[in-house]
């Protein structure tokens, strides 16, 4: 694992975002992949989760646009 | 098929979408693909969101 291009802020962003995602994952009980695949079964209120998930994703996109983008190293 | 409660689904959905967008990955992206690469950022993200989710489930008593 190379660390030359990975700043502290880069990893701290992943940690903070992971914390937010962890709270959401624990509350809802599903993460994005199962949420999409559950469309096949369409349990009650799944669409509530999906709409909220995409709304949160759009909000995150705006936050990323407003803040300085770091080079994306996956 | 288990139904979702509206309020946890809304709050959890917003946080899930926001967190995965900001963190550039979810359980599949960071946990499955990222750890296999291996990516330091994926390890950091997984090391945070797994315990946090477990704690939230333990506190809230399950979804």
Backbone of each chain as nested JSON, in Angstrom:
{
  "chains": [
    {"id": "A", "residues": [
      {"number": 1, "name": "UNK", "atoms": {"N": [0.854, -1.195, 0.0], "CA": [0.0, 0.0, 0.0], "C": [0.882, 1.235, 0.0]}},
      {"number": 2, "name": "UNK", "atoms": {"N": [0.789, 2.004, -1.048], "CA": [1.604, 3.217, -1.11], "C": [0.902, 4.34, -0.366]}},
      {"number": 3, "name": "UNK", "atoms": {"N": [1.68, 5.163, 0.287], "CA": [1.111, 6.268, 1.05], "C": [1.615, 7.609, 0.553]}},
      {"number": 4, "name": "UNK", "atoms": {"N": [2.381, 7.609, -0.56], "CA": [2.987, 8.863, -0.979], "C": [1.947, 9.865, -1.447]}},
      {"number": 5, "name": "UNK", "atoms": {"N": [0.896, 9.409, -2.112], "CA": [-0.094, 10.332, -2.653], "C": [-1.308, 10.471, -1.743]}},
      {"number": 6, "name": "UNK", "atoms": {"N": [-1.285, 9.789, -0.614], "CA": [-2.479, 9.775, 0.224], "C": [-2.277, 10.703, 1.408]}},
      {"number": 7, "name": "UNK", "atoms": {"N": [-2.941, 11.845, 1.369], "CA": [-2.817, 12.812, 2.44], "C": [-3.691, 12.397, 3.618]}},
      {"number": 8, "name": "UNK", "atoms": {"N": [-3.47, 13.082, 4.723], "CA": [-4.3, 12.804, 5.893], "C": [-5.747, 13.154, 5.632]}},
      {"number": 9, "name": "UNK", "atoms": {"N": [-5.964, 14.286, 4.938], "CA": [-7.34, 14.708, 4.658], "C": [-8.061, 13.687, 3.794]}},
      {"number": 10, "name": "UNK", "atoms": {"N": [-7.316, 13.065, 2.896], "CA": [-7.888, 12.064, 2.0], "C": [-8.45, 10.886, 2.792]}},
      {"number": 11, "name": "UNK", "atoms": {"N": [-7.663, 10.42, 3.775], "CA": [-8.134, 9.304, 4.592], "C": [-9.156, 9.759, 5.627]}},
      {"number": 12, "name": "UNK", "atoms": {"N": [-9.009, 10.995, 6.123], "CA": [-9.973, 11.489, 7.104], "C": [-11.354, 11.642, 6.483]}},
      {"number": 13, "name": "UNK", "atoms": {"N": [-11.385, 12.058, 5.207], "CA": [-12.671, 12.152, 4.506], "C": [-13.345, 10.792, 4.44]}},
      {"number": 14, "name": "UNK", "atoms": {"N": [-12.562, 9.768, 4.132], "CA": [-13.127, 8.418, 4.07], "C": [-13.621, 7.971, 5.436]}},
      {"number": 15, "name": "UNK", "atoms": {"N": [-12.904, 8.364, 6.496], "CA": [-13.322, 7.961, 7.837], "C": [-14.624, 8.649, 8.231]}},
      {"number": 16, "name": "UNK", "atoms": {"N": [-14.716, 9.964, 7.98], "CA": [-15.94, 10.688, 8.339], "C": [-17.113, 10.178, 7.514]}},
      {"number": 17, "name": "UNK", "atoms": {"N": [-16.901, 10.023, 6.217], "CA": [-17.963, 9.52, 5.356], "C": [-18.354, 8.106, 5.752]}},
      {"number": 18, "name": "UNK", "atoms": {"N": [-17.362, 7.307, 6.151], "CA": [-17.674, 5.966, 6.606], "C": [-18.516, 5.98, 7.87]}},
      {"number": 19, "name": "UNK", "atoms": {"N": [-18.252, 6.942, 8.745], "CA": [-19.063, 7.056, 9.95], "C": [-20.507, 7.389, 9.633]}},
      {"number": 20, "name": "UNK", "atoms": {"N": [-20.702, 8.35, 8.715], "CA": [-22.072, 8.712, 8.328], "C": [-22.766, 7.533, 7.657]}},
      {"number": 21, "name": "UNK", "atoms": {"N": [-22.053, 6.877, 6.774], "CA": [-22.636, 5.721, 6.088], "C": [-22.955, 4.613, 7.09]}},
      {"number": 22, "name": "UNK", "atoms": {"N": [-22.085, 4.426, 8.078], "CA": [-22.332, 3.391, 9.07], "C": [-23.596, 3.642, 9.862]}},
      {"number": 23, "name": "UNK", "atoms": {"N": [-23.828, 4.918, 10.228], "CA": [-25.059, 5.255, 10.954], "C": [-26.277, 4.95, 10.083]}},
      {"number": 24, "name": "UNK", "atoms": {"N": [-26.216, 5.38, 8.826], "CA": [-27.339, 5.142, 7.924], "C": [-27.566, 3.662, 7.674]}},
      {"number": 25, "name": "UNK", "atoms": {"N": [-26.479, 2.934, 7.52], "CA": [-26.57, 1.498, 7.28], "C": [-27.208, 0.805, 8.478]}},
      {"number": 26, "name": "UNK", "atoms": {"N": [-26.794, 1.198, 9.697], "CA": [-27.361, 0.586, 10.885], "C": [-28.827, 0.918, 11.075]}},
      {"number": 27, "name": "UNK", "atoms": {"N": [-29.192, 2.164, 10.779], "CA": [-30.591, 2.568, 10.954], "C": [-31.496, 1.862, 9.96]}},
      {"number": 28, "name": "UNK", "atoms": {"N": [-31.108, 1.877, 8.684], "CA": [-31.989, 1.346, 7.653], "C": [-31.901, -0.175, 7.563]}},
      {"number": 29, "name": "UNK", "atoms": {"N": [-30.727, -0.738, 7.811], "CA": [-30.569, -2.171, 7.73], "C": [-30.087, -2.676, 6.393]}},
      {"number": 30, "name": "UNK", "atoms": {"N": [-30.001, -1.803, 5.4], "CA": [-29.493, -2.232, 4.1], "C": [-28.499, -1.189, 3.597]}},
      {"number": 31, "name": "UNK", "atoms": {"N": [-27.554, -1.648, 2.789], "CA": [-26.618, -0.751, 2.14], "C": [-27.032, -0.62, 0.665]}},
      {"number": 32, "name": "UNK", "atoms": {"N": [-26.381, 0.228, -0.112], "CA": [-26.891, 0.547, -1.456], "C": [-27.081, -0.66, -2.386]}},
      {"number": 33, "name": "UNK", "atoms": {"N": [-26.174, -1.616, -2.347], "CA": [-26.312, -2.757, -3.251], "C": [-27.578, -3.559, -2.999]}},
      {"number": 34, "name": "UNK", "atoms": {"N": [-27.81, -4.037, -1.762], "CA": [-29.053, -4.73, -1.465], "C": [-30.29, -3.874, -1.684]}},
      {"number": 35, "name": "UNK", "atoms": {"N": [-30.158, -2.546, -1.497], "CA": [-31.316, -1.687, -1.746], "C": [-31.745, -1.771, -3.204]}},
      {"number": 36, "name": "UNK", "atoms": {"N": [-30.763, -1.79, -4.105], "CA": [-31.093, -1.896, -5.525], "C": [-31.655, -3.279, -5.837]}},
      {"number": 37, "name": "UNK", "atoms": {"N": [-30.998, -4.326, -5.29], "CA": [-31.434, -5.676, -5.637], "C": [-32.786, -6.007, -5.017]}},
      {"number": 38, "name": "UNK", "atoms": {"N": [-33.152, -5.332, -3.922], "CA": [-34.446, -5.592, -3.287], "C": [-35.61, -5.07, -4.125]}},
      {"number": 39, "name": "UNK", "atoms": {"N": [-35.297, -4.312, -5.196], "CA": [-36.367, -3.87, -6.087], "C": [-37.123, -5.085, -6.635]}},
      {"number": 40, "name": "UNK", "atoms": {"N": [-36.41, -6.205, -6.774], "CA": [-37.052, -7.413, -7.282], "C": [-38.154, -7.897, -6.357]}},
      {"number": 41, "name": "UNK", "atoms": {"N": [-38.005, -7.647, -5.041], "CA": [-39.013, -8.09, -4.088], "C": [-39.944, -6.969, -3.652]}},
      {"number": 42, "name": "UNK", "atoms": {"N": [-39.479, -5.724, -3.814], "CA": [-40.243, -4.533, -3.493], "C": [-40.926, -4.617, -2.125]}},
      {"number": 43, "name": "UNK", "atoms": {"N": [-40.129, -4.729, -1.033], "CA": [-40.747, -4.685, 0.296], "C": [-41.321, -3.301, 0.575]}},
      {"number": 44, "name": "UNK", "atoms": {"N": [-42.212, -3.254, 1.552], "CA": [-42.876, -1.987, 1.865], "C": [-41.855, -0.937, 2.291]}},
      {"number": 45, "name": "UNK", "atoms": {"N": [-42.026, 0.272, 1.792], "CA": [-41.189, 1.436, 2.111], "C": [-39.767, 1.325, 1.567]}},
      {"number": 46, "name": "UNK", "atoms": {"N": [-39.514, 0.394, 0.656], "CA": [-38.185, 0.367, 0.033], "C": [-37.957, 1.633, -0.789]}},
      {"number": 47, "name": "UNK", "atoms": {"N": [-39.009, 2.09, -1.465], "CA": [-38.863, 3.292, -2.286], "C": [-38.531, 4.512, -1.431]}},
      {"number": 48, "name": "UNK", "atoms": {"N": [-39.018, 4.522, -0.184], "CA": [-38.662, 5.614, 0.723], "C": [-37.149, 5.656, 0.921]}},
      {"number": 49, "name": "UNK", "atoms": {"N": [-36.585, 4.474, 1.168], "CA": [-35.137, 4.411, 1.352], "C": [-34.411, 4.817, 0.077]}},
      {"number": 50, "name": "UNK", "atoms": {"N": [-34.872, 4.311, -1.068], "CA": [-34.162, 4.586, -2.328], "C": [-34.19, 6.071, -2.669]}},
      {"number": 51, "name": "UNK", "atoms": {"N": [-35.362, 6.707, -2.517], "CA": [-35.453, 8.145, -2.804], "C": [-34.551, 8.931, -1.864]}},
      {"number": 52, "name": "UNK", "atoms": {"N": [-34.576, 8.568, -0.569], "CA": [-33.714, 9.256, 0.392], "C": [-32.249, 9.022, 0.074]}},
      {"number": 53, "name": "UNK", "atoms": {"N": [-31.913, 7.812, -0.347], "CA": [-30.516, 7.496, -0.652], "C": [-30.009, 8.333, -1.83]}},
      {"number": 54, "name": "UNK", "atoms": {"N": [-30.811, 8.414, -2.887], "CA": [-30.371, 9.202, -4.043], "C": [-30.364, 10.69, -3.72]}},
      {"number": 55, "name": "UNK", "atoms": {"N": [-31.301, 11.127, -2.856], "CA": [-31.277, 12.532, -2.443], "C": [-30.0, 12.828, -1.664]}},
      {"number": 56, "name": "UNK", "atoms": {"N": [-29.623, 11.942, -0.756], "CA": [-28.377, 12.123, -0.025], "C": [-27.171, 12.081, -0.931]}},
      {"number": 57, "name": "UNK", "atoms": {"N": [-27.238, 11.239, -1.948], "CA": [-26.122, 11.168, -2.888], "C": [-25.984, 12.46, -3.68]}},
      {"number": 58, "name": "UNK", "atoms": {"N": [-27.118, 13.025, -4.112], "CA": [-27.074, 14.305, -4.833], "C": [-26.528, 15.393, -3.928]}},
      {"number": 59, "name": "UNK", "atoms": {"N": [-26.97, 15.387, -2.652], "CA": [-26.448, 16.382, -1.706], "C": [-24.942, 16.23, -1.547]}},
      {"number": 60, "name": "UNK", "atoms": {"N": [-24.484, 14.994, -1.467], "CA": [-23.049, 14.773, -1.377], "C": [-22.317, 15.251, -2.607]}},
      {"number": 61, "name": "UNK", "atoms": {"N": [-22.952, 15.112, -3.777], "CA": [-22.342, 15.612, -4.995], "C": [-22.164, 17.121, -4.969]}},
      {"number": 62, "name": "UNK", "atoms": {"N": [-23.157, 17.83, -4.429], "CA": [-23.03, 19.281, -4.32], "C": [-21.928, 19.654, -3.346]}},
      {"number": 63, "name": "UNK", "atoms": {"N": [-21.851, 18.922, -2.228], "CA": [-20.787, 19.196, -1.257], "C": [-19.417, 18.976, -1.893]}},
      {"number": 64, "name": "UNK", "atoms": {"N": [-19.305, 17.919, -2.674], "CA": [-18.03, 17.667, -3.336], "C": [-17.696, 18.767, -4.338]}},
      {"number": 65, "name": "UNK", "atoms": {"N": [-18.742, 19.314, -4.987], "CA": [-18.499, 20.36, -5.97], "C": [-18.087, 21.657, -5.281]}},
      {"number": 66, "name": "UNK", "atoms": {"N": [-18.667, 21.923, -4.105], "CA": [-18.373, 23.183, -3.414], "C": [-17.005, 23.152, -2.75]}},
      {"number": 67, "name": "UNK", "atoms": {"N": [-16.627, 21.98, -2.261], "CA": [-15.325, 21.892, -1.61], "C": [-14.262, 21.572, -2.648]}},
      {"number": 68, "name": "UNK", "atoms": {"N": [-13.015, 21.79, -2.264], "CA": [-11.915, 21.53, -3.187], "C": [-11.789, 20.031, -3.417]}},
      {"number": 69, "name": "UNK", "atoms": {"N": [-11.803, 19.639, -4.683], "CA": [-11.666, 18.23, -5.012], "C": [-10.202, 17.812, -4.925]}},
      {"number": 70, "name": "UNK", "atoms": {"N": [-9.985, 16.726, -4.231], "CA": [-8.652, 16.133, -4.236], "C": [-8.552, 15.128, -5.375]}},
      {"number": 71, "name": "UNK", "atoms": {"N": [-7.357, 14.889, -5.871], "CA": [-7.242, 13.894, -6.946], "C": [-7.768, 12.537, -6.494]}},
      {"number": 72, "name": "UNK", "atoms": {"N": [-8.616, 11.964, -7.309], "CA": [-9.283, 10.718, -6.931], "C": [-8.331, 9.548, -7.112]}},
      {"number": 73, "name": "UNK", "atoms": {"N": [-7.857, 8.999, -6.004], "CA": [-7.064, 7.777, -6.031], "C": [-7.902, 6.707, -5.364]}},
      {"number": 74, "name": "UNK", "atoms": {"N": [-8.294, 5.72, -6.102], "CA": [-9.215, 4.735, -5.541], "C": [-8.522, 3.748, -4.635]}}
    ]},
    {"id": "B", "residues": [
      {"number": 1, "name": "UNK", "atoms": {"N": [-41.565, -10.838, 2.941], "CA": [-40.461, -9.86, 2.863], "C": [-40.644, -8.787, 3.911]}},
      {"number": 2, "name": "UNK", "atoms": {"N": [-39.552, -8.516, 4.622], "CA": [-39.599, -7.561, 5.715], "C": [-39.864, -6.159, 5.178]}},
      {"number": 3, "name": "UNK", "atoms": {"N": [-40.73, -5.436, 5.887], "CA": [-41.01, -4.057, 5.495], "C": [-40.056, -3.121, 6.234]}},
      {"number": 4, "name": "UNK", "atoms": {"N": [-39.833, -1.957, 5.651], "CA": [-38.984, -0.951, 6.273], "C": [-39.858, 0.073, 6.976]}},
      {"number": 5, "name": "UNK", "atoms": {"N": [-39.386, 0.537, 8.14], "CA": [-40.084, 1.622, 8.817], "C": [-39.74, 2.928, 8.12]}},
      {"number": 6, "name": "UNK", "atoms": {"N": [-40.734, 3.8, 7.912], "CA": [-40.499, 4.999, 7.09], "C": [-39.431, 5.922, 7.644]}},
      {"number": 7, "name": "UNK", "atoms": {"N": [-39.469, 6.186, 8.961], "CA": [-38.533, 7.179, 9.504], "C": [-37.086, 6.671, 9.493]}},
      {"number": 8, "name": "UNK", "atoms": {"N": [-36.804, 5.453, 9.982], "CA": [-35.422, 4.966, 9.835], "C": [-34.986, 4.847, 8.376]}},
      {"number": 9, "name": "UNK", "atoms": {"N": [-35.919, 4.487, 7.491], "CA": [-35.554, 4.375, 6.079], "C": [-35.189, 5.738, 5.504]}},
      {"number": 10, "name": "UNK", "atoms": {"N": [-35.899, 6.79, 5.92], "CA": [-35.585, 8.122, 5.411], "C": [-34.25, 8.627, 5.936]}},
      {"number": 11, "name": "UNK", "atoms": {"N": [-34.098, 8.586, 7.263], "CA": [-32.843, 9.081, 7.854], "C": [-31.667, 8.221, 7.392]}},
      {"number": 12, "name": "UNK", "atoms": {"N": [-31.856, 6.918, 7.471], "CA": [-30.787, 6.027, 7.048], "C": [-30.466, 6.15, 5.576]}},
      {"number": 13, "name": "UNK", "atoms": {"N": [-31.477, 6.348, 4.764], "CA": [-31.24, 6.514, 3.334], "C": [-30.456, 7.772, 3.028]}},
      {"number": 14, "name": "UNK", "atoms": {"N": [-30.812, 8.87, 3.672], "CA": [-30.082, 10.123, 3.453], "C": [-28.618, 9.963, 3.859]}},
      {"number": 15, "name": "UNK", "atoms": {"N": [-28.391, 9.392, 5.055], "CA": [-27.012, 9.233, 5.519], "C": [-26.246, 8.245, 4.646]}},
      {"number": 16, "name": "UNK", "atoms": {"N": [-26.924, 7.19, 4.211], "CA": [-26.262, 6.211, 3.357], "C": [-25.847, 6.838, 2.028]}},
      {"number": 17, "name": "UNK", "atoms": {"N": [-26.762, 7.557, 1.404], "CA": [-26.424, 8.186, 0.129], "C": [-25.335, 9.225, 0.277]}},
      {"number": 18, "name": "UNK", "atoms": {"N": [-25.438, 10.046, 1.318], "CA": [-24.439, 11.104, 1.524], "C": [-23.068, 10.503, 1.831]}},
      {"number": 19, "name": "UNK", "atoms": {"N": [-23.049, 9.551, 2.754], "CA": [-21.77, 8.976, 3.157], "C": [-21.078, 8.222, 2.04]}},
      {"number": 20, "name": "UNK", "atoms": {"N": [-21.846, 7.487, 1.251], "CA": [-21.21, 6.744, 0.174], "C": [-20.712, 7.68, -0.929]}},
      {"number": 21, "name": "UNK", "atoms": {"N": [-21.421, 8.807, -1.138], "CA": [-20.973, 9.74, -2.162], "C": [-19.693, 10.456, -1.739]}},
      {"number": 22, "name": "UNK", "atoms": {"N": [-19.694, 10.934, -0.481], "CA": [-18.511, 11.647, 0.007], "C": [-17.325, 10.682, 0.124]}},
      {"number": 23, "name": "UNK", "atoms": {"N": [-17.588, 9.496, 0.622], "CA": [-16.509, 8.535, 0.828], "C": [-16.153, 7.736, -0.4]}},
      {"number": 24, "name": "UNK", "atoms": {"N": [-16.83, 7.959, -1.497], "CA": [-16.53, 7.298, -2.772], "C": [-16.605, 5.779, -2.682]}},
      {"number": 25, "name": "UNK", "atoms": {"N": [-17.548, 5.262, -1.887], "CA": [-17.694, 3.819, -1.878], "C": [-18.605, 3.339, -0.768]}},
      {"number": 26, "name": "UNK", "atoms": {"N": [-19.212, 2.183, -0.985], "CA": [-20.111, 1.625, 0.021], "C": [-19.565, 0.27, 0.468]}},
      {"number": 27, "name": "UNK", "atoms": {"N": [-20.428, -0.591, 0.953], "CA": [-19.99, -1.913, 1.384], "C": [-19.354, -2.693, 0.237]}},
      {"number": 28, "name": "UNK", "atoms": {"N": [-19.966, -2.587, -0.934], "CA": [-19.428, -3.315, -2.078], "C": [-18.135, -2.68, -2.568]}},
      {"number": 29, "name": "UNK", "atoms": {"N": [-18.155, -1.352, -2.722], "CA": [-17.004, -0.672, -3.312], "C": [-15.778, -0.716, -2.414]}},
      {"number": 30, "name": "UNK", "atoms": {"N": [-15.956, -0.34, -1.154], "CA": [-14.827, -0.332, -0.225], "C": [-14.592, -1.717, 0.365]}},
      {"number": 31, "name": "UNK", "atoms": {"N": [-15.68, -2.367, 0.806], "CA": [-15.523, -3.612, 1.531], "C": [-15.08, -4.769, 0.666]}},
      {"number": 32, "name": "UNK", "atoms": {"N": [-15.717, -4.942, -0.48], "CA": [-15.406, -6.093, -1.326], "C": [-14.252, -5.768, -2.276]}},
      {"number": 33, "name": "UNK", "atoms": {"N": [-14.447, -4.728, -3.093], "CA": [-13.435, -4.426, -4.112], "C": [-12.228, -3.727, -3.504]}},
      {"number": 34, "name": "UNK", "atoms": {"N": [-12.472, -2.739, -2.634], "CA": [-11.383, -1.93, -2.108], "C": [-10.409, -2.728, -1.252]}},
      {"number": 35, "name": "UNK", "atoms": {"N": [-10.949, -3.606, -0.405], "CA": [-10.073, -4.404, 0.452], "C": [-9.289, -5.421, -0.366]}},
      {"number": 36, "name": "UNK", "atoms": {"N": [-9.84, -5.846, -1.482], "CA": [-9.157, -6.841, -2.297], "C": [-8.053, -6.227, -3.137]}},
      {"number": 37, "name": "UNK", "atoms": {"N": [-8.07, -4.904, -3.321], "CA": [-7.082, -4.295, -4.23], "C": [-5.637, -4.363, -3.757]}},
      {"number": 38, "name": "UNK", "atoms": {"N": [-5.162, -4.042, -2.591], "CA": [-5.833, -3.475, -1.434], "C": [-5.633, -1.962, -1.366]}},
      {"number": 39, "name": "UNK", "atoms": {"N": [-6.657, -1.246, -0.916], "CA": [-6.637, 0.2, -0.833], "C": [-6.642, 0.635, 0.624]}},
      {"number": 40, "name": "UNK", "atoms": {"N": [-5.729, 1.552, 0.952], "CA": [-5.668, 2.048, 2.331], "C": [-6.943, 2.779, 2.697]}},
      {"number": 41, "name": "UNK", "atoms": {"N": [-7.451, 3.592, 1.746], "CA": [-8.671, 4.337, 2.036], "C": [-9.838, 3.394, 2.291]}},
      {"number": 42, "name": "UNK", "atoms": {"N": [-9.918, 2.303, 1.517], "CA": [-10.995, 1.338, 1.727], "C": [-10.893, 0.702, 3.097]}},
      {"number": 43, "name": "UNK", "atoms": {"N": [-9.665, 0.416, 3.523], "CA": [-9.486, -0.171, 4.848], "C": [-9.937, 0.799, 5.932]}},
      {"number": 44, "name": "UNK", "atoms": {"N": [-9.6, 2.079, 5.763], "CA": [-10.035, 3.082, 6.733], "C": [-11.552, 3.167, 6.773]}},
      {"number": 45, "name": "UNK", "atoms": {"N": [-12.167, 3.229, 5.595], "CA": [-13.626, 3.356, 5.536], "C": [-14.312, 2.149, 6.159]}},
      {"number": 46, "name": "UNK", "atoms": {"N": [-13.846, 0.952, 5.815], "CA": [-14.471, -0.261, 6.354], "C": [-14.268, -0.338, 7.865]}},
      {"number": 47, "name": "UNK", "atoms": {"N": [-13.078, 0.032, 8.32], "CA": [-12.793, -0.013, 9.749], "C": [-13.664, 0.957, 10.527]}},
      {"number": 48, "name": "UNK", "atoms": {"N": [-14.192, 1.974, 9.853], "CA": [-15.098, 2.897, 10.533], "C": [-16.541, 2.439, 10.396]}},
      {"number": 49, "name": "UNK", "atoms": {"N": [-16.997, 2.193, 9.148], "CA": [-18.444, 2.008, 8.993], "C": [-18.951, 0.672, 9.529]}},
      {"number": 50, "name": "UNK", "atoms": {"N": [-18.106, -0.344, 9.552], "CA": [-18.583, -1.613, 10.114], "C": [-18.86, -1.508, 11.62]}},
      {"number": 51, "name": "UNK", "atoms": {"N": [-17.896, -1.056, 12.44], "CA": [-18.203, -0.928, 13.879], "C": [-19.321, 0.062, 14.159]}},
      {"number": 52, "name": "UNK", "atoms": {"N": [-19.364, 1.164, 13.386], "CA": [-20.417, 2.157, 13.616], "C": [-21.785, 1.547, 13.356]}},
      {"number": 53, "name": "UNK", "atoms": {"N": [-21.913, 0.827, 12.247], "CA": [-23.199, 0.21, 11.931], "C": [-23.58, -0.83, 12.981]}},
      {"number": 54, "name": "UNK", "atoms": {"N": [-22.593, -1.605, 13.435], "CA": [-22.886, -2.602, 14.471], "C": [-23.358, -1.912, 15.745]}},
      {"number": 55, "name": "UNK", "atoms": {"N": [-22.715, -0.807, 16.107], "CA": [-23.11, -0.084, 17.319], "C": [-24.509, 0.493, 17.171]}},
      {"number": 56, "name": "UNK", "atoms": {"N": [-24.813, 1.047, 15.991], "CA": [-26.142, 1.63, 15.78], "C": [-27.214, 0.554, 15.889]}},
      {"number": 57, "name": "UNK", "atoms": {"N": [-26.96, -0.606, 15.294], "CA": [-27.937, -1.692, 15.388], "C": [-28.099, -2.143, 16.837]}},
      {"number": 58, "name": "UNK", "atoms": {"N": [-26.976, -2.23, 17.564], "CA": [-27.048, -2.661, 18.964], "C": [-27.827, -1.663, 19.801]}},
      {"number": 59, "name": "UNK", "atoms": {"N": [-27.63, -0.371, 19.515], "CA": [-28.314, 0.653, 20.296], "C": [-29.793, 0.738, 19.925]}},
      {"number": 60, "name": "UNK", "atoms": {"N": [-30.076, 0.734, 18.609], "CA": [-31.453, 0.921, 18.162], "C": [-32.274, -0.356, 18.276]}},
      {"number": 61, "name": "UNK", "atoms": {"N": [-31.639, -1.472, 18.514], "CA": [-32.367, -2.71, 18.644], "C": [-32.754, -3.349, 17.328]}},
      {"number": 62, "name": "UNK", "atoms": {"N": [-32.034, -3.026, 16.262], "CA": [-32.278, -3.63, 14.961], "C": [-33.198, -2.791, 14.108]}},
      {"number": 63, "name": "UNK", "atoms": {"N": [-33.087, -2.98, 12.798], "CA": [-33.854, -2.151, 11.868], "C": [-35.321, -2.553, 11.863]}}
    ]}
  ]
}
